[in-house]
């Protein structure tokens, strides 16, 4: 799995991504199902299995940082647009929680109680978990919640001017998020096992840096701290104004106050080079230039890379001019510094990237006056880059950056178009594998509106790998998206069938109905599946789809019609009558007589039921029909019953199917002489006209 985030996000292992998604689904199920529901125990077992795979060997615990719409794990901030992970982050954030920690040895009962506690909606509680009794957060031996008290926001709003180092206006939306991120970092840095409920002693960057310096090497602790640093760097890349300036100064003071050994410890990040470089790039882009040199040097030491004295002098000179140079030079030096750091980190592949000739050139640059524009005026167009790569049948980092650029601009379909037009090659296959991933599918599914043509192309490419993301989205989709998801899943074909059948009994009723619709659209029913067990489901909509499936199967058709006629839902009964109109089972006649007789059929559909039952020409039905059209015998002989829809339907059925019986002659003669137009019409109406009134429900 390349990443949970999008674009250039640092890689997150498949096992961590699966764990977070499993965690989100387990909490979601605990929120919607009552205690004791079989789905809850199944969710606990699934999550416990994921934890068992993670909490082993050297990893004794697993920490997750919490932000408003993101989670931080292994130093990586998840994609805020991922539907399941965004929901998980928001649920924890609403409880004003700053972090979650799981430890090895957690039991099923422990995890079940933990999920049940956290799944409660914060709005339904007197106080969110983070503001309530601190003992609640510490009640589990192997699971721990850390409170994040936003009361500390006032420490960041001291009414200073725009240039004040302590000014961070928490009243605006951007300020509130910036303040929340800083408080999260401060609390994560100052948190101790026994002080999750205490107020922060200070949010001063120097104090926070001292706490990080004094903390022993703890992978989980460092991951949460670095995760917040990553989020702050991302925030600073997209925000401007005094809030961003104040946050930038705070984080820069923090970095400048850290010991070099601590910086190297944070650079370590579990030994992941890609992740470490990503941290440096993001932090460099968001911090003031005076902290850049320290970060680069620490990253170089950690990566066992060599940065010459000349290069360090050059970077230091850039930083000095960016901070204190002439006004016209500052932006150029700032941009040049960040550009050179990015290029330096991106090209750390040689044992010594500073050979003698390069060192001499750097020495001269460091002594010369600064004259850098730092702007590439003619960058390669991403679309042209991709087209050229496919034409020459070659791919590499530059191509992937171009693909990511098109994707971020919403032009993923352009990449598919170019690949479709290209000849078969390794480059084309690699590009299709790069753009058609479960992560990109998740991002497309999280959009407010579906780009169906693009979704179809990704799903067609992924095949079975697309089933789980589609089913996850189907669980939470609204009506306007559900139909498209059903068609997408069905388009995968029989590869999707085993997963659908596994999920079917464990899903909510609304989802079960959609899964039955999906199975009905497959080329064949999955092995071992039968809709019969759902034809008597407690939910009328689920029963309806199961019965429709039975109507279309020759072996189950008659049973489905009888079940439908006995259904308590009028629409389901009407569907069964529509199916019976094309061939009514003999056993259905008794059901019609009983239900029409006791009034449980409903006045609206009882006439149709009579006509359908009469189409069997069953001898047992005729006396029942005569009883509905004959009135009490008077002084002048037999007379007809009062005119009602049921009486007219019975008269019509007798005229159509029993007119040749001796015991119907007198009744039909009376009807033909009736003064009521409807009665006379019922005797002469053709059967085909009557049957046409019954709609085909399928």
Secondary structure by P-SEA (a helix, b strand, c coil): cccccccccccccaaaaaaaaaaaaaaaaaaccccccaaaaaaaaaaaaaaaacccccccbbbbbbccccccccccccccccaaaaaaaaaaaaacccbbbbbccccaaaaaaaaaaaacccccccccccccccccccccccbbbbbbbcccccccccccccccccccccccaaaaaaaaaaaaaaaaaaccccccccccccccaaaaaaaaaaccccaaaaaaaaaaaaaaaaaaaccccaaaaaaaaaaaaaaaaccaaaaaaaacccccaaaaaaaaaaaaacccccaaaaaaaaaaaaacccccaaaaaaaaaaaaaaccccccaaaaaaaaaaaaaaaaaaaccccccccaaaaaaaaaaaaccccccccccccccaaaaaaaaaaaccccaaaaaaaaaaaaacaaaaaaaaaaaccccaaaaaaaaaaccaaaaaaaaaccccaaaaaaaaaaaacccaaaaaaaaaacccccaaaaaaaaaaaacccaaaaaaaacccccaaaaaaaaaaaaaccccccccccccccccccaaaaaaaaaaaaacccaaaaaaaaaaacccaaaaaaaaaaacccccccaaaaaaaaaaacccccccaaaaaaaaaccccccaaaaaaaaccccccccccccccccaaaaaaaaaaaccccccccaaaaaaaaaacccaaaaaaacccaaaaaaaccccc
